Amino acid sequence: MSEPVAEDMITRSTSDREILLSCRNVTKEFSVAGSRITAVDDVSLEFPEASVLAVVGESGSGKSTLARMLLRLMPVTSGTITFRGQDVTHLKGSGLREYWTEVQAVFQDPFASFNQFFTVGSLLRRSLALAKIPKDEADALIEECLGYVDLRPKEVLHKFPHQMSGGQRQRIMVARALMMRPKVLLADEATSMLDATLRVNVLNVLHDLKNDLGLTVLFITHDIGQACYLADRVAVMEKGKVVERGTTEEVIFAPQADYTRRLLADVPDLKGSLKHG
Protein backbone atom coordinates (compact mmCIF):
# COMPACT_ATOMS: atom_id res chain seq x y z
CA MET A 1 0.00 0.00 0.00
CA SER A 2 1.05 3.60 -0.48
CA GLU A 3 2.44 5.23 2.62
CA PRO A 4 -0.05 7.23 4.68
CA VAL A 5 0.62 10.95 4.66
CA ALA A 6 1.21 12.66 8.00
CA GLU A 7 1.97 16.34 8.35
CA ASP A 8 5.45 15.78 9.76
CA MET A 9 6.29 12.71 7.72
CA ILE A 10 9.19 12.52 5.26
CA THR A 11 9.22 10.11 2.34
CA ARG A 12 11.22 7.05 3.34
CA SER A 13 14.17 5.94 1.26
CA THR A 14 13.93 2.62 -0.54
CA SER A 15 17.39 1.72 0.79
CA ASP A 16 20.16 2.97 3.01
CA ARG A 17 21.32 5.46 0.38
CA GLU A 18 22.55 8.83 1.57
CA ILE A 19 19.85 11.50 1.63
CA LEU A 20 21.30 14.29 -0.50
CA LEU A 21 18.46 16.81 -0.50
CA SER A 22 15.44 17.15 1.75
CA CYS A 23 12.75 19.58 2.74
CA ARG A 24 10.86 19.51 6.01
CA ASN A 25 7.55 21.22 6.75
CA VAL A 26 8.10 23.63 3.87
CA THR A 27 5.33 26.16 3.32
CA LYS A 28 5.00 28.99 0.81
CA GLU A 29 2.38 31.71 1.13
CA PHE A 30 1.68 34.58 -1.26
CA SER A 31 -0.22 37.78 -0.63
CA VAL A 32 -2.87 38.29 -3.30
CA ALA A 33 -5.27 41.23 -3.15
CA GLY A 34 -4.90 41.44 0.60
CA SER A 35 -5.43 37.72 1.15
CA ARG A 36 -2.90 35.01 2.01
CA ILE A 37 -2.74 32.16 -0.49
CA THR A 38 -0.92 28.98 0.51
CA ALA A 39 0.78 27.53 -2.57
CA VAL A 40 2.79 24.86 -0.74
CA ASP A 41 1.45 23.58 2.56
CA ASP A 42 3.76 21.83 5.05
CA VAL A 43 5.54 19.55 2.57
CA SER A 44 8.29 17.15 3.68
CA LEU A 45 10.26 15.03 1.21
CA GLU A 46 13.63 13.29 0.94
CA PHE A 47 15.75 12.68 -2.14
CA PRO A 48 18.22 9.77 -1.77
CA GLU A 49 21.33 9.54 -3.93
CA ALA A 50 21.08 7.72 -7.27
CA SER A 51 17.29 7.71 -7.32
CA VAL A 52 14.41 9.38 -9.12
CA LEU A 53 11.55 10.95 -7.17
CA ALA A 54 8.67 12.30 -9.23
CA VAL A 55 6.40 15.00 -7.86
CA VAL A 56 3.10 14.88 -9.73
CA GLY A 57 0.19 17.29 -9.78
CA GLU A 58 -2.02 19.34 -12.03
CA SER A 59 -1.39 23.02 -12.73
CA GLY A 60 -1.74 24.97 -9.49
CA SER A 61 -0.89 22.02 -7.25
CA GLY A 62 2.24 23.75 -5.95
CA LYS A 63 4.81 21.42 -7.49
CA SER A 64 6.73 24.08 -9.45
CA THR A 65 6.67 26.45 -6.48
CA LEU A 66 8.19 23.65 -4.41
CA ALA A 67 10.85 23.13 -7.09
CA ARG A 68 11.83 26.80 -7.04
CA MET A 69 12.17 26.75 -3.27
CA LEU A 70 14.36 23.65 -3.45
CA LEU A 71 16.50 25.48 -6.00
CA ARG A 72 16.65 28.50 -3.71
CA LEU A 73 15.15 30.66 -6.43
CA MET A 74 12.28 31.52 -4.09
CA PRO A 75 12.35 31.93 -0.30
CA VAL A 76 10.29 29.66 1.93
CA THR A 77 7.65 31.13 4.22
CA SER A 78 8.50 28.47 6.79
CA GLY A 79 10.27 25.14 6.97
CA THR A 80 13.81 24.00 6.21
CA ILE A 81 15.75 22.74 3.19
CA THR A 82 18.89 20.68 3.76
CA PHE A 83 21.62 19.45 1.43
CA ARG A 84 23.86 16.68 2.69
CA GLY A 85 22.64 17.36 6.19
CA GLN A 86 23.42 21.09 6.10
CA ASP A 87 20.67 23.71 6.35
CA VAL A 88 20.67 25.67 3.08
CA THR A 89 17.34 27.45 3.60
CA HIS A 90 18.89 30.89 3.88
CA LEU A 91 22.20 30.48 2.03
CA LYS A 92 23.59 33.60 0.36
CA GLY A 93 26.60 34.68 -1.66
CA SER A 94 29.34 32.14 -2.34
CA GLY A 95 27.55 29.46 -0.35
CA LEU A 96 24.49 29.74 -2.58
CA ARG A 97 26.61 29.73 -5.74
CA GLU A 98 28.30 26.55 -4.56
CA TYR A 99 24.89 25.00 -3.86
CA TRP A 100 23.82 25.82 -7.43
CA THR A 101 26.74 23.84 -8.82
CA GLU A 102 25.61 20.81 -6.83
CA VAL A 103 21.89 21.19 -7.59
CA GLN A 104 21.21 21.96 -11.24
CA ALA A 105 17.92 22.40 -13.08
CA VAL A 106 16.32 21.87 -16.47
CA PHE A 107 13.11 23.77 -17.13
CA GLN A 108 10.09 23.49 -19.41
CA ASP A 109 11.10 25.58 -22.43
CA PRO A 110 14.61 24.82 -23.72
CA PHE A 111 14.29 27.41 -26.51
CA ALA A 112 13.81 30.24 -24.03
CA SER A 113 16.96 29.18 -22.18
CA PHE A 114 19.22 29.78 -25.18
CA ASN A 115 20.65 32.99 -26.58
CA GLN A 116 19.56 32.60 -30.18
CA PHE A 117 22.57 34.53 -31.52
CA PHE A 118 25.17 32.03 -30.28
CA THR A 119 25.96 28.55 -31.49
CA VAL A 120 25.56 25.66 -29.11
CA GLY A 121 29.34 25.40 -28.80
CA SER A 122 29.65 29.07 -27.85
CA LEU A 123 26.86 28.79 -25.29
CA LEU A 124 28.40 25.76 -23.60
CA ARG A 125 31.89 27.27 -23.55
CA ARG A 126 30.53 30.49 -22.07
CA SER A 127 28.85 28.51 -19.29
CA LEU A 128 32.15 26.82 -18.48
CA ALA A 129 34.03 30.12 -18.59
CA LEU A 130 31.58 31.61 -16.08
CA ALA A 131 32.18 28.58 -13.87
CA LYS A 132 35.94 29.22 -14.20
CA ILE A 133 36.62 25.90 -15.86
CA PRO A 134 40.06 26.09 -17.56
CA LYS A 135 39.79 26.45 -21.32
CA ASP A 136 41.98 23.40 -21.95
CA GLU A 137 39.47 21.27 -20.04
CA ALA A 138 36.33 22.76 -21.57
CA ASP A 139 36.18 20.94 -24.90
CA ALA A 140 36.79 17.54 -23.32
CA LEU A 141 34.10 18.21 -20.72
CA ILE A 142 31.63 19.34 -23.38
CA GLU A 143 32.26 16.21 -25.43
CA GLU A 144 31.88 14.01 -22.36
CA CYS A 145 28.58 15.55 -21.28
CA LEU A 146 27.11 15.56 -24.78
CA GLY A 147 27.95 11.86 -24.89
CA TYR A 148 25.87 11.30 -21.77
CA VAL A 149 22.80 12.63 -23.60
CA ASP A 150 23.58 10.78 -26.84
CA LEU A 151 24.61 13.80 -28.91
CA ARG A 152 27.71 14.03 -31.11
CA PRO A 153 29.71 17.26 -30.77
CA LYS A 154 30.43 17.51 -34.50
CA GLU A 155 26.71 17.38 -35.22
CA VAL A 156 25.49 20.02 -32.77
CA LEU A 157 28.23 22.42 -31.62
CA HIS A 158 28.20 24.48 -34.83
CA LYS A 159 24.41 24.82 -34.88
CA PHE A 160 22.20 27.61 -33.61
CA PRO A 161 19.32 26.69 -31.28
CA HIS A 162 16.63 27.16 -33.94
CA GLN A 163 18.38 24.57 -36.12
CA MET A 164 17.77 21.76 -33.62
CA SER A 165 14.68 19.84 -32.59
CA GLY A 166 13.01 20.42 -29.24
CA GLY A 167 14.34 17.12 -27.97
CA GLN A 168 17.90 18.01 -28.98
CA ARG A 169 17.62 21.40 -27.29
CA GLN A 170 16.37 19.81 -24.09
CA ARG A 171 19.21 17.28 -24.13
CA ILE A 172 21.66 20.16 -24.64
CA MET A 173 20.22 21.74 -21.49
CA VAL A 174 20.76 18.50 -19.59
CA ALA A 175 24.34 18.34 -20.88
CA ARG A 176 24.94 21.93 -19.80
CA ALA A 177 23.69 21.08 -16.32
CA LEU A 178 25.93 18.00 -16.17
CA MET A 179 29.01 20.09 -16.94
CA MET A 180 28.77 21.50 -13.43
CA ARG A 181 29.14 17.95 -12.02
CA PRO A 182 25.93 18.21 -9.95
CA LYS A 183 24.73 15.66 -7.44
CA VAL A 184 21.06 16.55 -8.01
CA LEU A 185 19.23 17.37 -11.25
CA LEU A 186 15.80 18.96 -10.95
CA ALA A 187 13.70 18.63 -14.11
CA ASP A 188 10.62 20.88 -13.94
CA GLU A 189 8.14 19.90 -16.68
CA ALA A 190 11.20 19.22 -18.84
CA THR A 191 9.28 17.11 -21.36
CA SER A 192 5.94 18.89 -21.50
CA MET A 193 6.68 20.82 -24.72
CA LEU A 194 7.96 17.77 -26.62
CA ASP A 195 6.11 15.30 -28.81
CA ALA A 196 5.74 11.70 -27.66
CA THR A 197 8.88 10.30 -29.30
CA LEU A 198 11.15 13.11 -28.13
CA ARG A 199 9.59 12.91 -24.67
CA VAL A 200 10.56 9.25 -24.30
CA ASN A 201 14.10 10.03 -25.48
CA VAL A 202 14.56 12.62 -22.74
CA LEU A 203 13.02 10.34 -20.10
CA ASN A 204 15.44 7.58 -21.11
CA VAL A 205 18.37 10.00 -20.83
CA LEU A 206 17.34 10.91 -17.28
CA HIS A 207 16.94 7.24 -16.39
CA ASP A 208 20.41 6.41 -17.73
CA LEU A 209 22.00 9.32 -15.87
CA LYS A 210 20.69 7.94 -12.60
CA ASN A 211 22.17 4.54 -13.35
CA ASP A 212 25.43 5.60 -15.02
CA LEU A 213 26.39 8.65 -12.92
CA GLY A 214 24.55 7.95 -9.68
CA LEU A 215 22.61 11.18 -10.19
CA THR A 216 19.65 12.06 -8.00
CA VAL A 217 16.77 13.27 -10.16
CA LEU A 218 13.73 15.24 -9.01
CA PHE A 219 11.18 15.01 -11.81
CA ILE A 220 8.34 17.54 -11.64
CA THR A 221 5.43 16.77 -13.94
CA HIS A 222 1.66 16.97 -14.43
CA ASP A 223 1.76 13.60 -16.22
CA ILE A 224 1.54 10.64 -13.85
CA GLY A 225 2.27 8.28 -16.74
CA GLN A 226 5.69 9.87 -17.30
CA ALA A 227 6.32 9.90 -13.57
CA CYS A 228 5.64 6.19 -13.23
CA TYR A 229 7.72 5.38 -16.32
CA LEU A 230 10.80 7.10 -14.88
CA ALA A 231 10.63 7.27 -11.10
CA ASP A 232 11.50 4.94 -8.24
CA ARG A 233 9.08 6.79 -5.97
CA VAL A 234 6.18 9.14 -6.59
CA ALA A 235 4.72 11.95 -4.49
CA VAL A 236 1.35 13.36 -5.55
CA MET A 237 0.48 16.98 -4.78
CA GLU A 238 -2.99 18.52 -4.68
CA LYS A 239 -3.71 22.10 -3.63
CA GLY A 240 -0.27 22.53 -2.09
CA LYS A 241 -0.26 19.31 -0.06
CA VAL A 242 1.30 15.90 -0.62
CA VAL A 243 -1.76 13.64 -0.65
CA GLU A 244 0.00 10.41 -1.56
CA ARG A 245 3.50 8.99 -1.71
CA GLY A 246 5.04 5.58 -2.23
CA THR A 247 7.00 3.42 -4.62
CA THR A 248 5.90 3.61 -8.22
CA GLU A 249 4.26 0.19 -7.97
CA GLU A 250 2.42 1.13 -4.78
CA VAL A 251 1.01 4.29 -6.31
CA ILE A 252 -0.08 2.54 -9.51
CA PHE A 253 -1.55 -0.63 -8.03
CA ALA A 254 -2.80 0.55 -4.64
CA PRO A 255 -3.52 4.29 -4.76
CA GLN A 256 -4.99 5.64 -1.53
CA ALA A 257 -6.09 9.14 -2.52
CA ASP A 258 -9.09 9.87 -4.74
CA TYR A 259 -7.02 12.51 -6.52
CA THR A 260 -4.37 9.92 -7.42
CA ARG A 261 -7.02 7.56 -8.74
CA ARG A 262 -8.37 10.33 -10.97
CA LEU A 263 -4.90 11.01 -12.37
CA LEU A 264 -4.35 7.30 -13.02
CA ALA A 265 -7.71 7.00 -14.76
CA ASP A 266 -6.37 9.29 -17.49
CA VAL A 267 -3.62 6.74 -18.27
CA PRO A 268 -5.61 3.51 -18.76
CA ASP A 269 -2.72 1.33 -20.00
CA LEU A 270 -0.31 2.26 -17.23
CA LYS A 271 -0.63 -0.92 -15.17
CA GLY A 272 0.40 -3.04 -18.12
CA SER A 273 3.41 -0.94 -19.07
CA LEU A 274 5.47 -0.25 -15.96
CA LYS A 275 8.72 1.67 -16.36
CA HIS A 276 11.97 0.08 -17.42
CA GLY A 277 14.25 -1.18 -14.67
C-alpha positions as CSV (number, residue, x, y, z in Angstrom):
1,M,0.0,0.0,0.0
2,S,1.1,3.6,-0.5
3,E,2.4,5.2,2.6
4,P,-0.1,7.2,4.7
5,V,0.6,11.0,4.7
6,A,1.2,12.7,8.0
7,E,2.0,16.3,8.4
8,D,5.4,15.8,9.8
9,M,6.3,12.7,7.7
10,I,9.2,12.5,5.3
11,T,9.2,10.1,2.3
12,R,11.2,7.1,3.3
13,S,14.2,5.9,1.3
14,T,13.9,2.6,-0.5
15,S,17.4,1.7,0.8
16,D,20.2,3.0,3.0
17,R,21.3,5.5,0.4
18,E,22.5,8.8,1.6
19,I,19.8,11.5,1.6
20,L,21.3,14.3,-0.5
21,L,18.5,16.8,-0.5
22,S,15.4,17.2,1.7
23,C,12.7,19.6,2.7
24,R,10.9,19.5,6.0
25,N,7.6,21.2,6.7
26,V,8.1,23.6,3.9
27,T,5.3,26.2,3.3
28,K,5.0,29.0,0.8
29,E,2.4,31.7,1.1
30,F,1.7,34.6,-1.3
31,S,-0.2,37.8,-0.6
32,V,-2.9,38.3,-3.3
33,A,-5.3,41.2,-3.1
34,G,-4.9,41.4,0.6
35,S,-5.4,37.7,1.1
36,R,-2.9,35.0,2.0
37,I,-2.7,32.2,-0.5
38,T,-0.9,29.0,0.5
39,A,0.8,27.5,-2.6
40,V,2.8,24.9,-0.7
41,D,1.4,23.6,2.6
42,D,3.8,21.8,5.1
43,V,5.5,19.6,2.6
44,S,8.3,17.2,3.7
45,L,10.3,15.0,1.2
46,E,13.6,13.3,0.9
47,F,15.7,12.7,-2.1
48,P,18.2,9.8,-1.8
49,E,21.3,9.5,-3.9
50,A,21.1,7.7,-7.3
51,S,17.3,7.7,-7.3
52,V,14.4,9.4,-9.1
53,L,11.6,10.9,-7.2
54,A,8.7,12.3,-9.2
55,V,6.4,15.0,-7.9
56,V,3.1,14.9,-9.7
57,G,0.2,17.3,-9.8
58,E,-2.0,19.3,-12.0
59,S,-1.4,23.0,-12.7
60,G,-1.7,25.0,-9.5
61,S,-0.9,22.0,-7.2
62,G,2.2,23.7,-6.0
63,K,4.8,21.4,-7.5
64,S,6.7,24.1,-9.4
65,T,6.7,26.5,-6.5
66,L,8.2,23.6,-4.4
67,A,10.8,23.1,-7.1
68,R,11.8,26.8,-7.0
69,M,12.2,26.7,-3.3
70,L,14.4,23.7,-3.4
71,L,16.5,25.5,-6.0
72,R,16.6,28.5,-3.7
73,L,15.2,30.7,-6.4
74,M,12.3,31.5,-4.1
75,P,12.3,31.9,-0.3
76,V,10.3,29.7,1.9
77,T,7.6,31.1,4.2
78,S,8.5,28.5,6.8
79,G,10.3,25.1,7.0
80,T,13.8,24.0,6.2
81,I,15.8,22.7,3.2
82,T,18.9,20.7,3.8
83,F,21.6,19.5,1.4
84,R,23.9,16.7,2.7
85,G,22.6,17.4,6.2
86,Q,23.4,21.1,6.1
87,D,20.7,23.7,6.4
88,V,20.7,25.7,3.1
89,T,17.3,27.4,3.6
90,H,18.9,30.9,3.9
91,L,22.2,30.5,2.0
92,K,23.6,33.6,0.4
93,G,26.6,34.7,-1.7
94,S,29.3,32.1,-2.3
95,G,27.5,29.5,-0.3
96,L,24.5,29.7,-2.6
97,R,26.6,29.7,-5.7
98,E,28.3,26.5,-4.6
99,Y,24.9,25.0,-3.9
100,W,23.8,25.8,-7.4
101,T,26.7,23.8,-8.8
102,E,25.6,20.8,-6.8
103,V,21.9,21.2,-7.6
104,Q,21.2,22.0,-11.2
105,A,17.9,22.4,-13.1
106,V,16.3,21.9,-16.5
107,F,13.1,23.8,-17.1
108,Q,10.1,23.5,-19.4
109,D,11.1,25.6,-22.4
110,P,14.6,24.8,-23.7
111,F,14.3,27.4,-26.5
112,A,13.8,30.2,-24.0
113,S,17.0,29.2,-22.2
114,F,19.2,29.8,-25.2
115,N,20.7,33.0,-26.6
116,Q,19.6,32.6,-30.2
117,F,22.6,34.5,-31.5
118,F,25.2,32.0,-30.3
119,T,26.0,28.6,-31.5
120,V,25.6,25.7,-29.1
121,G,29.3,25.4,-28.8
122,S,29.7,29.1,-27.9
123,L,26.9,28.8,-25.3
124,L,28.4,25.8,-23.6
125,R,31.9,27.3,-23.5
126,R,30.5,30.5,-22.1
127,S,28.9,28.5,-19.3
128,L,32.1,26.8,-18.5
129,A,34.0,30.1,-18.6
130,L,31.6,31.6,-16.1
131,A,32.2,28.6,-13.9
132,K,35.9,29.2,-14.2
133,I,36.6,25.9,-15.9
134,P,40.1,26.1,-17.6
135,K,39.8,26.4,-21.3
136,D,42.0,23.4,-22.0
137,E,39.5,21.3,-20.0
138,A,36.3,22.8,-21.6
139,D,36.2,20.9,-24.9
140,A,36.8,17.5,-23.3
141,L,34.1,18.2,-20.7
142,I,31.6,19.3,-23.4
143,E,32.3,16.2,-25.4
144,E,31.9,14.0,-22.4
145,C,28.6,15.6,-21.3
146,L,27.1,15.6,-24.8
147,G,27.9,11.9,-24.9
148,Y,25.9,11.3,-21.8
149,V,22.8,12.6,-23.6
150,D,23.6,10.8,-26.8
151,L,24.6,13.8,-28.9
152,R,27.7,14.0,-31.1
153,P,29.7,17.3,-30.8
154,K,30.4,17.5,-34.5
155,E,26.7,17.4,-35.2
156,V,25.5,20.0,-32.8
157,L,28.2,22.4,-31.6
158,H,28.2,24.5,-34.8
159,K,24.4,24.8,-34.9
160,F,22.2,27.6,-33.6
161,P,19.3,26.7,-31.3
162,H,16.6,27.2,-33.9
163,Q,18.4,24.6,-36.1
164,M,17.8,21.8,-33.6
165,S,14.7,19.8,-32.6
166,G,13.0,20.4,-29.2
167,G,14.3,17.1,-28.0
168,Q,17.9,18.0,-29.0
169,R,17.6,21.4,-27.3
170,Q,16.4,19.8,-24.1
171,R,19.2,17.3,-24.1
172,I,21.7,20.2,-24.6
173,M,20.2,21.7,-21.5
174,V,20.8,18.5,-19.6
175,A,24.3,18.3,-20.9
176,R,24.9,21.9,-19.8
177,A,23.7,21.1,-16.3
178,L,25.9,18.0,-16.2
179,M,29.0,20.1,-16.9
180,M,28.8,21.5,-13.4
181,R,29.1,18.0,-12.0
182,P,25.9,18.2,-10.0
183,K,24.7,15.7,-7.4
184,V,21.1,16.5,-8.0
185,L,19.2,17.4,-11.2
186,L,15.8,19.0,-11.0
187,A,13.7,18.6,-14.1
188,D,10.6,20.9,-13.9
189,E,8.1,19.9,-16.7
190,A,11.2,19.2,-18.8
191,T,9.3,17.1,-21.4
192,S,5.9,18.9,-21.5
193,M,6.7,20.8,-24.7
194,L,8.0,17.8,-26.6
195,D,6.1,15.3,-28.8
196,A,5.7,11.7,-27.7
197,T,8.9,10.3,-29.3
198,L,11.2,13.1,-28.1
199,R,9.6,12.9,-24.7
200,V,10.6,9.3,-24.3
201,N,14.1,10.0,-25.5
202,V,14.6,12.6,-22.7
203,L,13.0,10.3,-20.1
204,N,15.4,7.6,-21.1
205,V,18.4,10.0,-20.8
206,L,17.3,10.9,-17.3
207,H,16.9,7.2,-16.4
208,D,20.4,6.4,-17.7
209,L,22.0,9.3,-15.9
210,K,20.7,7.9,-12.6
211,N,22.2,4.5,-13.4
212,D,25.4,5.6,-15.0
213,L,26.4,8.6,-12.9
214,G,24.6,8.0,-9.7
215,L,22.6,11.2,-10.2
216,T,19.7,12.1,-8.0
217,V,16.8,13.3,-10.2
218,L,13.7,15.2,-9.0
219,F,11.2,15.0,-11.8
220,I,8.3,17.5,-11.6
221,T,5.4,16.8,-13.9
222,H,1.7,17.0,-14.4
223,D,1.8,13.6,-16.2
224,I,1.5,10.6,-13.9
225,G,2.3,8.3,-16.7
226,Q,5.7,9.9,-17.3
227,A,6.3,9.9,-13.6
228,C,5.6,6.2,-13.2
229,Y,7.7,5.4,-16.3
230,L,10.8,7.1,-14.9
231,A,10.6,7.3,-11.1
232,D,11.5,4.9,-8.2
233,R,9.1,6.8,-6.0
234,V,6.2,9.1,-6.6
235,A,4.7,11.9,-4.5
236,V,1.4,13.4,-5.6
237,M,0.5,17.0,-4.8
238,E,-3.0,18.5,-4.7
239,K,-3.7,22.1,-3.6
240,G,-0.3,22.5,-2.1
241,K,-0.3,19.3,-0.1
242,V,1.3,15.9,-0.6
243,V,-1.8,13.6,-0.6
244,E,0.0,10.4,-1.6
245,R,3.5,9.0,-1.7
246,G,5.0,5.6,-2.2
247,T,7.0,3.4,-4.6
248,T,5.9,3.6,-8.2
249,E,4.3,0.2,-8.0
250,E,2.4,1.1,-4.8
251,V,1.0,4.3,-6.3
252,I,-0.1,2.5,-9.5
253,F,-1.6,-0.6,-8.0
254,A,-2.8,0.6,-4.6
255,P,-3.5,4.3,-4.8
256,Q,-5.0,5.6,-1.5
257,A,-6.1,9.1,-2.5
258,D,-9.1,9.9,-4.7
259,Y,-7.0,12.5,-6.5
260,T,-4.4,9.9,-7.4
261,R,-7.0,7.6,-8.7
262,R,-8.4,10.3,-11.0
263,L,-4.9,11.0,-12.4
264,L,-4.3,7.3,-13.0
265,A,-7.7,7.0,-14.8
266,D,-6.4,9.3,-17.5
267,V,-3.6,6.7,-18.3
268,P,-5.6,3.5,-18.8
269,D,-2.7,1.3,-20.0
270,L,-0.3,2.3,-17.2
271,K,-0.6,-0.9,-15.2
272,G,0.4,-3.0,-18.1
273,S,3.4,-0.9,-19.1
274,L,5.5,-0.3,-16.0
275,K,8.7,1.7,-16.4
276,H,12.0,0.1,-17.4
277,G,14.2,-1.2,-14.7
